[in-house]
Amino acid sequence: MGDIKGLHHVAYKVIPENFQKIIDFYKDFLGLNVVRQGSTCIMLDLGNTILEIVQEDGKTTDRYGCLDHIALLVDESDVDVICKKVADAGYEVTMNPNNIVIDSTPPYPARICFFTGPCGEYVELFAER
């Protein structure tokens, strides 16, 4: 049995009319770099993993799992800066920047915020403190 090495990527499957809109948001607005791109798929560099955006093929609409959100790792000071940029652009901020301590051993302090992306996806900005 092989060892799991880590997270390779997180994938969003979007309807064709939202495909370019979500690419524009993550690539151009948030500034993620392209790793690979095809006509119906793009992979963007998140530093320690990949965000894959796949255009729905129109043949299947069933979802057998549910992605709650993706968490983008940022520096602590960037949580507020990026959250403001997102809000100023008209995206819904569902949780303003906030310092939290995740109940674990040892306790895990972080600064976070949540917002809704262009296709209704939930995105968290996460900074270790």
Sequence and secondary structure as in RCSB ss.txt:
>XXXX:A:sequence
MGDIKGLHHVAYKVIPENFQKIIDFYKDFLGLNVVRQGSTCIMLDLGNTILEIVQEDGKTTDRYGCLDHIALLVD
ESDVDVICKKVADAGYEVTMNPNNIVIDSTPPYPARICFFTGPCGEYVELFAER
>XXXX:A:secstr
        EEEEEE HHHHHHHHIIIIIIS  EEEEE SSEEEEE SSSEEEEEE  SS    SS    EEEE  
HHHHHHHHHHHHHTT  EEEEEEEEEE SSS EEEEEEEEE TTS EEEEEEE 
